[in-house]
Amino acid sequence: MQHPGLLNKFAEADDGDSIKWISVAKDSGEKRYNLGLSQGIPSIVNYLSGLYVFEDFKEKTETMLRGGVNYILRFLSDDLSDFSLFPNWIKKGETHNPKEKSRLAWCYGDLGVGLSLWRASKALNDQTLSDTAITILKHAARRTAPEDSVVIDAGVCHGAYGNAQLFNRMYKETGIPEFETATLFWIEDGLKKAVHDDGYAGYKQWYGSKKEWIPELSLLEGISGIGLTMLSYLSQDDMMHWDECLMMG
């Protein structure tokens, strides 16, 4: 992650008190504003939240942190009946939520946005922002049907166990029952996906661009991340923070 000075250098002021950072879409090369936790503005907000709690970084990060939060919130849907509350990308010139559907996953979508806003609310001691983050994550917790979650495989990046880990983290931090229920649902869903006789421990990754299942060992998309998620769920130790590397913990 870049030094906060470089983040400030590349930050773009937007609509008064909002700040955004440009990204380049891998598929098209188009310059857009990314709302994914894995590669976009929520990851920057999450990172700045971690720095802001230290006195030496407060002055350097506060404007960017608050501005990034304000930009993200501009695209929060005001209709809780929507499929998802945030799009994945914002095109140049867009000022309102384009109502594009995003799947339920760590990498892109409401889960990562809600988590980053939660982290920012704790750093800024902002109860209103905290309530907003919880509302977003409770909405996400209700998306369990396959057509609502668009979850196909089990991996951490965009599968069942990534959802389980994030909800488990939020349950441990808040004690909110809906997050415990969601954690159990996605753990069970992940277990049901261990059906591949030629996979590792029964698991394979769905490789969408090639439309095929492949065995995978990695943390993000394979059984390494699946195993760590299982250990986190079974562990009684709330200090098991391997997920900090994914900006969850």
Residue pairs with C-beta under 8 A, 6 or more apart in sequence:
1 43
1 47
2 10
4 48
4 51
4 57
4 60
4 61
4 64
5 60
7 21
7 44
7 48
7 64
8 60
8 64
10 21
10 22
11 19
11 20
11 21
11 64
11 67
12 19
12 20
12 21
12 22
13 19
13 67
14 20
14 67
14 71
15 74
15 95
17 66
17 67
17 70
18 67
18 70
18 71
18 74
19 63
19 64
19 67
19 68
19 70
19 71
20 33
20 41
20 68
20 71
20 90
21 33
21 41
21 44
21 68
22 31
22 32
22 33
23 31
23 32
23 33
23 34
23 39
23 40
24 30
24 31
24 32
25 31
25 32
25 89
30 91
31 92
32 89
32 90
32 91
32 92
33 40
33 41
33 71
33 89
33 90
33 91
33 92
34 40
34 41
34 88
34 89
35 41
35 42
35 72
35 75
35 86
35 87
35 88
35 89
35 90
35 102
35 108
35 113
36 42
36 43
36 88
36 107
36 108
36 109
36 112
37 43
37 46
37 106
37 107
37 108
37 111
37 112
37 113
37 115
37 116
37 247
38 106
38 107
38 108
38 112
38 157
39 107
40 108
41 68
41 71
41 72
42 72
42 112
42 113
42 115
42 116
42 117
43 112
43 116
43 247
44 64
44 68
45 65
45 68
45 69
45 72
45 116
45 117
45 119
45 120
46 115
46 116
46 119
46 120
46 247
47 247
48 61
48 64
48 65
48 68
48 120
49 65
49 116
49 119
49 120
49 122
49 123
49 124
50 119
50 123
51 57
51 60
51 61
52 58
52 61
52 62
52 65
52 123
52 124
53 123
65 120
65 123
65 124
66 124
68 120
69 117
69 120
69 124
69 129
72 86
72 113
72 116
72 117
73 117
73 132
74 95
74 96
75 86
75 87
75 90
75 96
75 97
76 85
76 86
76 97
76 132
76 136
77 84
77 85
77 86
77 97
77 99
80 135
80 139
82 99
83 101
83 148
84 101
84 102
84 103
84 104
84 109
84 110
84 143
85 110
85 113
85 136
85 139
86 97
86 102
86 109
86 110
86 113
86 136
87 97
87 98
87 99
87 100
87 102
88 100
88 102
88 108
88 109
89 100
90 98
91 98
101 150
102 108
102 109
102 110
103 109
103 149
103 150
103 151
103 158
104 110
104 111
104 140
104 143
104 148
104 149
104 150
104 151
104 163
105 111
105 112
105 151
105 157
105 158
105 159
105 162
105 163
106 112
106 156
106 157
106 158
106 162
106 163
106 165
106 166
106 246
106 248
107 157
107 158
107 162
108 158
109 140
110 136
110 137
110 139
110 140
111 137
111 140
111 163
111 166
112 166
113 136
114 133
114 134
114 136
114 137
114 140
115 133
115 137
115 166
115 169
115 170
115 247
115 248
116 247
117 129
117 132
117 133
117 136
118 130
118 133
118 134
118 137
118 170
118 173
119 247
120 126
120 129
120 133
121 127
121 129
121 130
121 132
121 133
122 130
134 174
134 176
137 167
137 170
137 179
138 176
138 178
140 182
141 167
141 178
141 179
141 181
141 182
142 178
143 149
144 182
144 185
149 163
151 158
151 159
151 160
151 163
151 189
152 159
152 206
152 208
153 159
153 160
153 193
153 203
153 204
153 205
153 206
153 213
153 221
154 160
154 161
154 189
154 190
154 193
154 194
154 203
154 226
155 161
155 162
155 203
155 205
155 216
155 220
155 221
155 222
155 225
155 226
156 162
156 165
156 219
156 220
156 221
156 225
156 226
156 228
156 229
156 246
157 220
157 221
157 225
159 190
159 193
159 205
159 221
160 186
160 187
160 189
160 190
160 193
161 186
161 187
161 190
161 225
161 226
161 229
161 230
162 225
162 229
163 182
163 186
164 182
164 183
164 186
164 187
164 189
164 190
164 229
164 233
165 228
165 229
165 232
165 243
165 248
166 248
167 179
167 180
167 182
167 183
167 186
168 179
168 183
168 229
168 232
168 233
169 243
169 248
169 249
170 176
170 179
171 179
171 180
171 183
172 238
183 233
187 229
187 230
187 233
190 226
190 229
193 202
193 203
194 201
194 202
194 203
195 202
196 202
196 203
196 204
196 213
196 215
198 204
198 215
199 213
199 215
200 215
200 216
200 217
200 222
200 223
201 223
201 226
203 215
203 216
203 222
203 223
203 226
204 213
204 214
204 215
204 216
205 213
205 214
205 215
205 216
205 221
205 222
206 213
207 213
207 214
215 222
216 222
216 223
217 223
217 224
218 224
218 225
219 225
219 228
219 245
220 246
228 242
228 243
231 240
232 240
232 242
232 243
241 249
242 249
243 249
